């Protein structure tokens, strides 16, 4: 070891914390202090092993990596200074921990920056004393500023939407006055001063020991797209996406609000239904149906006062909430809407299309809620439809009484069905050529002990408003198939016909279920026929075609009942493969006296025979009708003159007994 420099200076340098080494111009070590000795021991190497020459005299310090056996490398910073006597003074500093601390700090900063970028959350720091604002790189990117662009509070304030300046400044003022975390959402223009975004900000005020605010730290996140989606969802929650009208939820909320504020009926609800809308969807497609709904929504709005609320409840059902009205005016408005729709063609794909409306009106009663109001309007709508559609009706207590009767009727039928008290009667359908029965139509009878007595005309319309009619249809089919199986086992070949409701017609599985029921009892499909009314078929052509295809392919008969009672359009016959057409009694009853009826019957017979269908005349109640109908070419007939209904059980018993009689040779 070379000698220490003489005097006090040498003593001081020897105990200095910095590692110092003096090297001659020829590279000989002239002196090193105790710190240098300790450093070399820590590094586990001789001084000559260190690349001291890498440090340029009076130049910048260099960093030297020192590998360690079985341990992480150490790092030494070496700087060199010239001494007056040409010697060189080297200062060695172990920077391993400092370098590690810096690396950790750099890594944290990088991680924070990446998190900001990934979450699109920028951070900012504001000095309220100098008005200086420091934005993180992500914050600058959010606002569209370059990294070198200046930032201060005045710049930030100038970008705020004018309507949001007061909100931001009042929030900051409160936070500075009473330091606490704060939050606000505001609109701000980007650096281009054209693009408007929405930022959600959270911040906190930091104070010194005296409580004086010295810094405000905050975050900002661009929530523009989130707000847009939220607004769209909020809009869709209250509006119909097809027409843009308020939906049921919005309507009922408005009704409840009106009911909370009125003290006597001075508002009304109109419930609107498009007549035979399924025809449009079935014949022209759902795209045309949707366009009709959109155009009708626009048409309704043109006739109503600005304060009226038009809503779409779903399907083809609309509603209108009228203010400042009474029953007479509400009915007048509803009638006006019916007239407007009937005389205004809707231009769909360059083709005019006319629709008619049925409307039920009901006054808002402060003692009711929106459910009762909708129920009242629905009862009035039911009456409008029942009276022929294309009209408006106002709710009255009598309608509610009738509804209560319907509920009672349904309850009676339910009880009779559950208790096995329903009965079936069979009315013969006679071949007019030989006056022999070809089949029997089954009619439901309900022999309960209550008054008034209920006929099918009394209870079937009520059942068709719900799902119970489907259950009844299946019960009748099961009874028919059971009777056919029993008679067949006894050697009798009966043919039975069952009426099917519109609700069962709409069930896509009903046809397969009927065929399956026949196969399960080994009954030939030719022994069972199903009937649907003309109005039922036309109301759902697609379902009628589907059911007809399934039944006729299996061998069942499929009849169109009451032809002429509804639309009486021959156009529909070519779309539906019926086995036979049953001519409505309206044309039959006076056929021997009214030439017009004979002409119409003749037209039906010619059309049916031309399409390969048979014909049945209904309601033949006088003997004079038979020869006239036979002359017109009608194949079969049905009515009290030809045969009254008898119980199905009795028919099966008689048929079985007749089949058991020996045949005379």
C-alpha positions as CSV (number, residue, x, y, z in Angstrom):
1,X,0.0,0.0,0.0
2,X,1.5,3.4,-0.9
3,X,1.9,6.0,1.8
4,X,-1.0,8.3,2.7
5,X,-0.8,11.9,1.7
6,X,0.9,13.8,4.5
7,X,-0.9,16.0,7.0
8,X,-4.4,16.5,8.1
9,X,-5.7,16.2,4.5
10,X,-4.4,12.6,4.3
11,X,-6.2,11.7,7.6
12,X,-9.5,13.1,6.4
13,X,-9.3,11.4,3.0
14,X,-8.5,8.1,4.7
15,X,-11.7,8.1,6.7
16,X,-13.9,9.6,4.0
17,X,-16.9,7.4,3.0
18,X,-16.0,7.7,-0.7
19,X,-13.6,5.1,-2.1
20,X,-10.6,7.1,-3.4
21,X,-7.6,5.7,-5.3
22,X,-4.5,7.6,-6.6
23,X,-2.8,6.1,-9.6
24,X,0.4,7.4,-11.2
25,X,0.7,8.3,-14.8
26,X,2.3,4.9,-15.4
27,X,-0.7,3.0,-13.9
28,X,0.9,2.3,-10.5
29,X,-1.3,2.5,-7.4
30,X,0.2,5.2,-5.2
31,X,-2.5,5.3,-2.6
32,X,-6.1,4.2,-1.6
33,X,-8.2,5.0,1.4
34,X,-10.0,2.6,3.8
35,X,-13.3,3.0,1.9
36,X,-11.6,1.7,-1.2
37,X,-10.1,-1.2,0.7
38,X,-13.6,-2.1,2.0
39,X,-15.1,-1.8,-1.5
40,X,-12.5,-4.1,-3.0
41,X,-13.2,-6.7,-0.2
42,X,-16.9,-6.4,-0.9
43,X,-16.3,-6.9,-4.6
44,X,-13.9,-9.8,-4.0
45,X,-11.3,-8.6,-6.4
46,X,-8.0,-6.7,-6.7
47,X,-7.9,-3.1,-7.8
48,X,-6.1,-4.1,-11.0
49,X,-9.2,-6.2,-12.0
50,X,-11.2,-3.0,-12.2
51,X,-11.2,-1.3,-15.7
52,X,-10.2,2.1,-14.2
53,X,-8.8,3.2,-17.6
54,X,-12.4,3.3,-18.9
55,X,-12.9,6.5,-17.1
56,X,-11.6,9.5,-19.0
57,X,-9.7,12.1,-16.8
58,X,-12.0,15.0,-16.0
59,X,-14.6,13.3,-18.2
60,X,-18.1,11.9,-17.2
61,X,-18.2,9.0,-14.8
62,X,-18.5,5.4,-16.2
63,X,-20.4,2.5,-14.8
64,X,-18.6,-0.8,-14.3
65,X,-20.5,-4.2,-14.0
66,X,-18.8,-6.5,-11.6
67,X,-20.1,-10.2,-11.8
68,X,-20.3,-12.0,-8.5
69,X,-20.0,-15.7,-7.9
70,X,-23.4,-17.1,-6.8
71,X,-24.9,-13.6,-6.4
72,X,-26.3,-10.8,-8.5
73,X,-23.8,-8.6,-10.2
74,X,-22.6,-5.4,-8.5
75,X,-22.3,-2.0,-10.2
76,X,-19.5,0.6,-9.5
77,X,-19.5,4.1,-10.8
78,X,-15.9,5.3,-11.6
79,X,-14.9,9.0,-12.1
80,X,-11.4,10.3,-12.8
81,X,-9.7,13.7,-12.0
82,X,-6.2,14.9,-12.8
83,X,-3.9,15.9,-9.8
84,X,-1.3,18.6,-10.1
85,X,1.6,16.1,-10.2
86,X,0.2,14.1,-13.1
87,X,-1.2,11.5,-10.9
88,X,-4.9,10.5,-11.3
89,X,-7.5,10.4,-8.6
90,X,-10.2,7.8,-9.0
91,X,-13.5,7.9,-7.1
92,X,-15.3,4.6,-6.8
93,X,-18.9,4.5,-5.8
94,X,-21.0,1.3,-5.3
95,X,-24.2,2.2,-7.1
96,X,-25.8,-1.3,-6.9
97,X,-28.6,-0.3,-4.5
98,X,-29.1,3.1,-6.1
99,X,-29.4,1.5,-9.5
100,X,-31.9,-1.0,-8.1
101,X,-34.0,1.8,-6.5
102,X,-34.0,3.6,-9.8
103,X,-35.0,0.5,-11.7
104,X,-37.8,-0.1,-9.2
105,X,-39.0,3.5,-9.6
106,X,-38.7,3.3,-13.4
107,X,-40.7,0.1,-13.4
108,X,-43.4,1.5,-11.2
109,X,-43.7,4.5,-13.4
110,X,-43.9,2.4,-16.5
111,X,-46.5,0.2,-14.9
112,X,-48.5,3.2,-13.8
113,X,-48.3,4.6,-17.3
114,X,-49.4,1.3,-18.9
115,X,-52.3,1.0,-16.4
116,X,-53.4,4.5,-17.4
117,X,-53.2,3.6,-21.1
118,X,-55.0,0.3,-20.7
119,X,-57.8,1.8,-18.5
120,X,-57.8,5.1,-20.5
121,X,-57.6,6.9,-17.2
122,X,-55.4,10.0,-17.1
123,X,-54.0,11.6,-14.1
124,X,-53.4,15.3,-13.4
125,X,-51.9,17.5,-10.7
126,X,-52.8,21.1,-10.1
127,X,-51.0,23.7,-8.0
128,X,-53.7,26.2,-7.0
129,X,-51.0,28.7,-6.0
130,X,-49.2,28.9,-9.4
131,X,-52.2,27.6,-11.5
132,X,-49.7,25.1,-13.1
133,X,-51.3,21.9,-14.2
134,X,-49.3,18.7,-14.9
135,X,-50.9,16.1,-17.1
136,X,-49.8,12.5,-17.4
137,X,-49.0,11.2,-20.9
138,X,-52.4,9.4,-21.0
139,X,-54.2,12.6,-19.9
140,X,-52.5,14.5,-22.7
141,X,-53.5,11.8,-25.2
142,X,-57.1,11.9,-23.9
143,X,-57.2,15.6,-24.6
144,X,-55.3,15.4,-27.9
145,X,-52.3,17.4,-26.7
146,X,-48.7,16.7,-27.7
147,X,-46.2,15.8,-24.9
148,X,-44.4,19.1,-25.2
149,X,-47.5,21.3,-25.3
150,X,-47.8,23.7,-22.3
151,X,-50.4,23.0,-19.7
152,X,-52.0,25.3,-17.1
153,X,-55.5,25.8,-15.5
154,X,-56.4,28.6,-18.0
155,X,-55.9,26.1,-20.9
156,X,-58.0,23.5,-19.2
157,X,-60.7,26.0,-18.4
158,X,-60.9,27.2,-22.0
159,X,-61.6,23.6,-23.2
160,X,-64.6,23.1,-20.9
161,X,-68.1,23.2,-22.4
162,X,-69.5,26.6,-21.5
163,X,-72.4,25.1,-19.7
164,X,-70.1,23.0,-17.4
165,X,-67.7,25.7,-16.3
166,X,-69.7,26.7,-13.3
167,X,-70.1,23.1,-12.2
168,X,-66.3,22.4,-12.3
169,X,-65.3,25.7,-10.7
170,X,-67.9,25.5,-7.9
171,X,-66.8,21.9,-7.1
172,X,-63.1,22.9,-7.0
173,X,-63.9,25.9,-4.9
174,X,-65.7,23.8,-2.3
175,X,-62.9,21.2,-2.3
176,X,-60.3,23.9,-1.7
177,X,-62.4,25.6,1.0
178,X,-63.0,22.3,2.8
179,X,-60.3,19.9,1.6
180,X,-61.9,16.6,0.9
181,X,-62.2,14.1,-2.0
182,X,-64.5,15.3,-4.9
183,X,-65.9,14.1,-8.2
184,X,-67.6,15.7,-11.2
185,X,-68.5,14.8,-14.7
186,X,-68.2,17.4,-17.5
187,X,-67.9,17.9,-21.2
188,X,-64.7,19.1,-22.6
189,X,-63.4,19.9,-26.1
190,X,-60.2,18.3,-27.3
191,X,-57.2,20.2,-28.4
192,X,-58.8,20.6,-31.9
193,X,-61.5,22.6,-30.1
194,X,-64.2,20.8,-32.2
195,X,-64.4,17.3,-30.8
196,X,-66.5,17.1,-27.6
197,X,-66.0,14.4,-25.1
198,X,-67.3,13.6,-21.6
199,X,-64.8,13.1,-18.7
200,X,-65.5,11.6,-15.3
201,X,-63.1,13.1,-12.8
202,X,-62.2,12.1,-9.2
203,X,-59.8,14.2,-7.1
204,X,-58.4,15.0,-3.7
205,X,-56.9,18.2,-2.2
206,X,-53.6,17.9,-0.4
207,X,-52.6,20.5,2.3
208,X,-49.5,21.5,4.2
209,X,-49.2,21.5,8.0
210,X,-51.2,24.6,8.3
211,X,-54.1,23.2,6.3
212,X,-53.4,25.3,3.2
213,X,-54.1,23.5,-0.1
214,X,-50.8,23.0,-1.9
215,X,-51.7,20.4,-4.5
216,X,-54.8,18.9,-6.1
217,X,-54.5,15.4,-7.5
218,X,-57.0,13.8,-9.8
219,X,-58.0,11.3,-12.4
220,X,-60.0,11.6,-15.5
221,X,-61.7,9.0,-17.6
222,X,-63.3,9.4,-21.0
223,X,-66.9,8.0,-20.5
224,X,-68.3,9.4,-23.8
225,X,-69.1,6.0,-25.2
226,X,-70.3,4.6,-21.9
227,X,-72.7,7.5,-21.6
228,X,-73.9,7.0,-25.2
229,X,-74.6,3.4,-24.5
230,X,-76.3,4.2,-21.2
231,X,-78.5,6.8,-23.0
232,X,-79.4,4.3,-25.7
233,X,-80.3,1.7,-23.1
234,X,-82.4,4.3,-21.2
235,X,-84.1,5.3,-24.4
236,X,-84.8,1.6,-25.3
237,X,-86.2,1.0,-21.8
238,X,-88.8,3.6,-22.5
239,X,-89.3,3.4,-26.3
240,X,-90.3,0.9,-28.9
241,X,-87.3,0.3,-31.2
242,X,-89.5,-0.2,-34.3
243,X,-91.6,2.9,-34.2
244,X,-89.7,5.1,-31.8
245,X,-92.9,5.6,-29.8
246,X,-93.0,5.3,-26.0
247,X,-93.5,1.7,-24.9
248,X,-95.8,0.1,-22.3
249,X,-93.5,0.9,-19.5
250,X,-93.4,4.6,-20.4
251,X,-97.1,4.7,-20.9
252,X,-98.0,3.1,-17.5
253,X,-95.5,5.5,-15.8
254,X,-97.3,8.5,-17.4
255,X,-100.7,7.0,-16.4
256,X,-99.6,6.6,-12.8
257,X,-98.3,10.1,-12.7
258,X,-101.6,11.5,-14.1
259,X,-103.6,9.4,-11.6
260,X,-101.6,10.9,-8.8
261,X,-102.5,14.4,-9.8
262,X,-106.1,14.2,-10.9
263,X,-109.1,14.4,-8.6
264,X,-111.9,13.5,-11.2
265,X,-111.9,11.8,-14.5
266,X,-110.5,14.3,-17.1
267,X,-108.2,12.1,-19.1
268,X,-108.7,9.0,-21.2
269,X,-106.9,6.0,-22.6
270,X,-107.4,4.7,-26.1
271,X,-106.4,1.1,-26.8
272,X,-105.9,0.6,-30.6
273,X,-105.7,-2.7,-32.4
274,X,-105.1,-3.2,-36.2
275,X,-107.8,-5.4,-37.6
276,X,-106.7,-8.6,-39.2
277,X,-103.0,-7.6,-38.9
278,X,-101.9,-11.3,-39.2
279,X,-103.2,-11.3,-42.8
280,X,-100.6,-8.7,-43.6
281,X,-97.8,-10.6,-42.0
282,X,-98.9,-13.9,-43.5
283,X,-99.6,-12.8,-47.0
284,X,-97.1,-10.0,-47.5
285,X,-94.4,-10.8,-45.0
286,X,-93.2,-9.4,-41.7
287,X,-91.1,-6.7,-43.3
288,X,-94.3,-5.2,-44.8
289,X,-96.0,-5.6,-41.5
290,X,-93.3,-3.7,-39.7
291,X,-93.5,-0.9,-42.3
292,X,-97.3,-0.7,-41.7
293,X,-96.7,-0.3,-38.0
294,X,-94.2,2.5,-38.6
295,X,-96.4,4.4,-41.0
296,X,-99.5,4.0,-38.8
297,X,-97.5,5.4,-35.8
298,X,-96.8,8.5,-37.9
299,X,-100.4,8.7,-39.1
300,X,-101.8,8.6,-35.6
301,X,-99.5,11.4,-34.4
302,X,-100.8,13.7,-37.2
303,X,-104.3,13.6,-35.9
304,X,-103.7,14.1,-32.1
305,X,-103.1,17.1,-30.0
306,X,-99.4,17.8,-29.0
307,X,-100.0,16.8,-25.4
308,X,-101.4,13.4,-26.3
309,X,-99.1,10.5,-25.7
310,X,-99.0,7.8,-28.4
311,X,-97.4,4.5,-27.4
312,X,-96.9,1.1,-28.9
313,X,-97.7,-1.7,-26.4
314,X,-96.4,-4.5,-28.6
315,X,-97.5,-6.5,-31.6
316,X,-100.1,-4.5,-33.5
317,X,-101.4,-2.8,-30.4
318,X,-101.1,0.9,-29.8
319,X,-102.4,3.3,-27.1
320,X,-103.1,7.0,-26.8
321,X,-103.3,8.9,-23.5
322,X,-105.5,11.9,-23.9
323,X,-105.6,14.8,-21.5
324,X,-108.3,17.3,-20.7
325,X,-111.2,15.2,-22.1
326,X,-114.4,13.5,-21.2
327,X,-116.0,10.3,-22.4
328,X,-117.8,11.9,-25.3
329,X,-114.7,13.6,-26.6
330,X,-112.5,10.6,-26.1
331,X,-115.0,8.5,-28.1
332,X,-115.1,11.2,-30.8
333,X,-111.2,11.2,-31.0
334,X,-111.2,7.4,-31.2
335,X,-113.8,7.4,-34.0
336,X,-111.9,10.0,-35.8
337,X,-108.8,7.8,-35.7
338,X,-110.8,4.9,-37.1
339,X,-112.0,7.0,-40.0
340,X,-108.6,8.4,-40.6
341,X,-107.0,5.0,-40.9
342,X,-109.8,3.6,-43.1
343,X,-109.6,6.4,-45.6
344,X,-105.8,6.9,-45.6
345,X,-103.8,4.4,-47.7
346,X,-100.4,3.5,-46.3
347,X,-97.8,3.6,-49.0
348,X,-95.7,0.5,-48.5
349,X,-93.1,-0.3,-51.2
350,X,-94.9,2.0,-53.6
351,X,-98.1,0.1,-53.1
352,X,-101.1,1.6,-51.2
353,X,-102.3,-0.5,-48.4
354,X,-105.4,0.2,-46.3
355,X,-106.0,-1.0,-42.7
356,X,-108.8,-0.5,-40.3
357,X,-108.7,-0.1,-36.5
358,X,-110.7,-1.3,-33.5
359,X,-110.4,1.1,-30.5
360,X,-111.5,0.8,-26.9
361,X,-111.6,4.0,-24.8
362,X,-111.7,4.3,-21.0
363,X,-111.6,7.3,-18.7
364,X,-109.0,7.6,-16.0
365,X,-110.5,7.2,-12.6
366,X,-108.5,8.5,-9.6
367,X,-109.5,5.5,-7.6
368,X,-107.9,3.0,-10.1
369,X,-104.4,2.1,-11.2
370,X,-103.0,1.7,-14.7
371,X,-103.8,-2.1,-14.7
372,X,-107.5,-1.4,-14.1
373,X,-107.5,1.3,-16.8
374,X,-105.9,-1.0,-19.3
375,X,-108.4,-3.7,-18.4
376,X,-111.3,-1.3,-18.9
377,X,-109.9,-0.1,-22.3
378,X,-109.4,-3.7,-23.3
379,X,-113.0,-4.6,-22.5
380,X,-114.2,-1.7,-24.7
381,X,-111.8,-2.9,-27.5
382,X,-113.2,-6.4,-27.1
383,X,-116.7,-5.0,-27.7
384,X,-115.5,-3.1,-30.8
385,X,-114.0,-6.2,-32.3
386,X,-117.1,-8.3,-31.4
387,X,-119.4,-5.8,-33.2
388,X,-117.5,-6.2,-36.4
389,X,-114.2,-4.2,-36.0
390,X,-113.4,-0.8,-37.7
391,X,-115.1,1.1,-34.9
392,X,-114.5,2.6,-31.4
393,X,-116.3,1.9,-28.2
394,X,-116.3,3.5,-24.8
395,X,-116.0,1.4,-21.6
396,X,-119.1,1.1,-19.5
397,X,-119.8,-0.9,-16.4
398,X,-122.0,-3.3,-18.5
399,X,-118.8,-4.4,-20.3
400,X,-117.3,-5.2,-16.9
401,X,-120.4,-7.2,-15.9
402,X,-120.2,-9.1,-19.1
403,X,-116.5,-9.8,-18.4
404,X,-117.4,-11.1,-15.0
405,X,-120.0,-13.4,-16.6
406,X,-117.3,-14.7,-19.0
407,X,-115.0,-15.4,-16.0
408,X,-117.9,-17.3,-14.4
409,X,-118.5,-19.2,-17.6
410,X,-114.9,-20.2,-17.9
411,X,-114.9,-21.3,-14.2
412,X,-118.0,-23.5,-14.8
413,X,-116.5,-25.2,-17.9
414,X,-113.2,-25.7,-16.0
415,X,-115.1,-27.4,-13.2
416,X,-117.1,-29.6,-15.5
417,X,-114.0,-30.6,-17.5
418,X,-112.1,-31.5,-14.3
419,X,-115.0,-33.4,-12.9
420,X,-115.7,-35.3,-16.1
421,X,-119.2,-33.9,-16.6
422,X,-118.8,-32.6,-20.1
423,X,-120.6,-34.6,-22.7
424,X,-120.4,-34.9,-26.5
425,X,-123.4,-35.1,-28.9
426,X,-123.1,-36.2,-32.5
427,X,-125.1,-34.7,-35.3
428,X,-125.3,-36.7,-38.6
429,X,-124.0,-35.3,-41.9
430,X,-126.2,-36.9,-44.6
431,X,-125.4,-37.7,-48.2
432,X,-128.2,-35.9,-50.1
433,X,-128.0,-38.5,-52.9
434,X,-129.0,-41.5,-50.8
435,X,-129.9,-39.8,-47.5
436,X,-127.5,-42.0,-45.5
437,X,-125.2,-40.6,-42.8
438,X,-121.6,-40.3,-44.0
439,X,-120.1,-38.8,-40.7
440,X,-121.1,-37.1,-37.5
441,X,-120.1,-33.7,-36.2
442,X,-119.3,-33.7,-32.5
443,X,-120.9,-30.9,-30.4
444,X,-119.9,-30.1,-26.8
445,X,-122.6,-30.1,-24.1
446,X,-122.3,-29.0,-20.5
447,X,-125.2,-30.5,-18.4
448,X,-124.4,-28.8,-15.1
449,X,-127.2,-27.9,-12.7
450,X,-126.6,-24.2,-12.7
451,X,-128.7,-21.5,-14.4
452,X,-128.5,-20.1,-17.0
453,X,-127.9,-23.2,-19.0
454,X,-124.8,-22.8,-21.2
455,X,-124.7,-23.7,-24.9
456,X,-121.4,-23.8,-26.9
457,X,-122.4,-20.4,-28.2
458,X,-122.3,-19.2,-24.6
459,X,-119.0,-20.6,-23.5
460,X,-116.8,-21.1,-26.5
461,X,-116.2,-17.4,-27.2
462,X,-115.2,-17.0,-23.5
463,X,-112.8,-20.0,-23.7
464,X,-111.2,-18.7,-26.9
465,X,-109.9,-15.6,-25.0
466,X,-107.5,-17.9,-23.1
467,X,-105.6,-21.2,-23.3
468,X,-108.4,-23.3,-21.9
469,X,-110.0,-23.8,-25.4
470,X,-106.9,-25.7,-26.5
471,X,-107.3,-28.1,-23.6
472,X,-111.0,-28.5,-24.6
473,X,-110.0,-29.2,-28.2
474,X,-107.7,-31.9,-27.2
475,X,-110.2,-33.4,-24.8
476,X,-112.8,-33.6,-27.7
477,X,-110.2,-35.2,-30.0
478,X,-109.3,-37.8,-27.3
479,X,-113.0,-38.6,-26.8
480,X,-113.5,-38.9,-30.5
481,X,-110.5,-41.2,-31.1
482,X,-111.6,-43.3,-28.1
483,X,-115.1,-43.7,-29.5
484,X,-113.8,-44.6,-32.9
485,X,-111.5,-47.2,-31.4
486,X,-114.3,-48.7,-29.4
487,X,-116.6,-48.8,-32.4
488,X,-113.9,-50.3,-34.6
489,X,-113.3,-53.0,-32.1
490,X,-117.0,-53.9,-32.3
491,X,-116.9,-53.9,-36.1
492,X,-118.5,-50.5,-36.7
493,X,-116.8,-48.0,-39.0
494,X,-117.8,-44.6,-37.8
495,X,-116.6,-41.2,-39.1
496,X,-116.5,-38.3,-36.7
497,X,-115.8,-34.6,-37.3
498,X,-114.3,-32.3,-34.6
499,X,-114.3,-28.5,-34.6
500,X,-110.9,-26.9,-33.9
501,X,-110.4,-23.4,-32.3
502,X,-108.1,-20.7,-33.7
503,X,-105.9,-21.2,-30.6
504,X,-105.2,-24.8,-31.4
505,X,-104.8,-23.9,-35.1
506,X,-101.9,-21.6,-34.0
507,X,-100.2,-24.4,-32.1
508,X,-97.6,-25.9,-34.5
509,X,-97.6,-29.2,-32.8
510,X,-101.4,-29.8,-32.8
511,X,-101.6,-31.6,-36.1
512,X,-98.9,-34.1,-35.2
513,X,-100.5,-34.6,-31.9
514,X,-103.8,-35.5,-33.6
515,X,-102.1,-38.0,-35.9
516,X,-100.2,-39.5,-33.0
517,X,-103.4,-39.9,-31.0
518,X,-105.0,-41.9,-33.9
519,X,-101.9,-44.1,-34.3
520,X,-101.8,-44.8,-30.6
521,X,-105.3,-46.3,-30.8
522,X,-104.8,-47.9,-34.2
523,X,-107.6,-45.8,-35.7
524,X,-107.4,-45.1,-39.4
525,X,-107.0,-41.4,-40.1
526,X,-109.8,-41.5,-42.7
527,X,-112.3,-41.9,-39.8
528,X,-111.5,-38.5,-38.3
529,X,-112.2,-35.1,-39.7
530,X,-111.3,-31.7,-38.3
531,X,-113.2,-28.4,-39.1
532,X,-112.1,-24.8,-38.8
533,X,-114.3,-21.8,-39.5
534,X,-113.7,-19.5,-42.4
535,X,-112.8,-16.5,-40.2
536,X,-110.4,-18.7,-38.2
537,X,-108.6,-19.9,-41.3
538,X,-108.3,-16.5,-42.9
539,X,-107.0,-15.0,-39.6
540,X,-104.0,-17.3,-39.8
541,X,-103.5,-18.7,-43.3
542,X,-100.0,-20.0,-42.6
543,X,-101.1,-22.0,-39.6
544,X,-104.2,-23.3,-41.5
545,X,-102.0,-24.4,-44.4
546,X,-99.7,-26.2,-42.0
547,X,-102.5,-28.0,-40.2
548,X,-104.2,-28.9,-43.4
549,X,-101.0,-30.4,-44.8
550,X,-100.3,-32.5,-41.8
551,X,-103.9,-33.8,-41.5
552,X,-104.6,-34.5,-45.2
553,X,-101.1,-36.1,-45.7
554,X,-102.0,-38.6,-42.9
555,X,-105.5,-39.2,-44.4
556,X,-107.7,-37.1,-42.2
557,X,-110.5,-35.0,-43.6
558,X,-110.2,-31.2,-43.2
559,X,-113.2,-29.0,-43.6
560,X,-113.8,-25.3,-43.9
561,X,-116.8,-24.5,-41.7
562,X,-119.3,-21.6,-42.1
563,X,-118.0,-20.6,-45.5
564,X,-119.6,-17.3,-46.4
565,X,-120.1,-16.2,-42.8
566,X,-117.0,-14.0,-42.7
567,X,-115.1,-12.8,-45.7
568,X,-116.5,-15.3,-48.2
569,X,-113.5,-14.9,-50.4
570,X,-112.8,-17.6,-53.0
571,X,-109.2,-16.4,-53.2
572,X,-108.4,-18.2,-50.0
573,X,-109.6,-21.6,-51.2
574,X,-106.7,-22.1,-53.6
575,X,-104.3,-21.6,-50.7
576,X,-105.9,-24.2,-48.4
577,X,-106.3,-27.9,-49.3
578,X,-109.7,-28.6,-47.7
579,X,-111.5,-31.9,-48.2
580,X,-114.8,-30.1,-48.2
581,X,-116.5,-26.8,-47.7
582,X,-119.5,-26.3,-45.3
583,X,-121.8,-23.6,-46.7
584,X,-123.0,-21.3,-44.0
585,X,-126.7,-21.6,-43.0
586,X,-127.2,-17.9,-43.9
587,X,-127.3,-19.0,-47.6
588,X,-129.1,-22.3,-47.0
589,X,-132.2,-21.4,-44.9
590,X,-134.1,-19.6,-47.7
591,X,-132.5,-21.3,-50.8
592,X,-135.9,-22.6,-51.9
593,X,-137.3,-19.1,-51.8
594,X,-134.4,-16.7,-52.6
595,X,-132.8,-16.8,-56.0
596,X,-129.8,-14.9,-54.8
597,X,-129.0,-17.6,-52.2
598,X,-129.3,-20.2,-54.9
599,X,-126.8,-18.3,-57.2
600,X,-124.3,-18.0,-54.3
601,X,-124.7,-21.7,-53.4
602,X,-124.2,-22.6,-57.0
603,X,-121.0,-20.6,-57.2
604,X,-119.6,-22.2,-54.1
605,X,-120.4,-25.7,-55.3
606,X,-118.8,-25.1,-58.7
607,X,-115.7,-23.6,-57.1
608,X,-115.4,-26.4,-54.6
609,X,-115.9,-29.2,-57.1
610,X,-113.5,-27.5,-59.5
611,X,-110.9,-27.6,-56.7
612,X,-111.6,-31.2,-55.8
613,X,-113.5,-30.4,-52.6
614,X,-116.9,-31.7,-51.4
615,X,-119.7,-29.5,-50.1
616,X,-122.0,-29.6,-47.1
617,X,-125.0,-27.4,-46.6
618,X,-125.6,-26.4,-43.0
619,X,-128.9,-25.7,-41.1
620,X,-131.2,-27.7,-43.3
621,X,-134.3,-27.4,-41.1
622,X,-137.1,-27.9,-43.7
623,X,-137.8,-30.7,-46.1
624,X,-138.3,-28.2,-49.0
625,X,-134.6,-27.4,-49.0
626,X,-133.3,-30.9,-49.8
627,X,-134.4,-31.1,-53.4
628,X,-133.2,-27.6,-54.2
629,X,-129.8,-28.3,-52.7
630,X,-129.6,-31.6,-54.4
631,X,-130.3,-29.9,-57.7
632,X,-127.6,-27.3,-57.1
633,X,-125.1,-30.2,-56.7
634,X,-124.5,-30.0,-52.9
635,X,-123.1,-33.3,-51.8
636,X,-124.2,-33.5,-48.2
637,X,-126.4,-31.8,-45.7
638,X,-126.7,-31.2,-42.0
639,X,-129.6,-29.8,-39.9
640,X,-132.5,-30.7,-37.6
641,X,-134.6,-31.9,-40.6
642,X,-131.9,-34.5,-41.5
643,X,-131.0,-35.6,-38.0
644,X,-130.9,-34.2,-34.5
645,X,-127.8,-34.7,-32.3
646,X,-127.6,-37.7,-30.0
647,X,-125.1,-38.5,-27.3
648,X,-121.8,-39.9,-28.6
649,X,-122.0,-42.8,-26.2
650,X,-125.5,-43.7,-27.6
651,X,-124.2,-43.4,-31.2
652,X,-121.3,-45.8,-30.4
653,X,-123.7,-48.2,-28.7
654,X,-126.1,-48.2,-31.6
655,X,-123.4,-48.6,-34.2
656,X,-121.8,-51.4,-32.3
657,X,-125.1,-53.2,-31.8
658,X,-125.9,-52.8,-35.5
659,X,-122.5,-54.1,-36.5
660,X,-123.0,-57.2,-34.2
661,X,-126.3,-58.2,-36.0
662,X,-125.9,-61.2,-38.3
663,X,-126.0,-60.4,-42.0
664,X,-128.9,-62.0,-44.0
665,X,-127.7,-64.0,-46.9
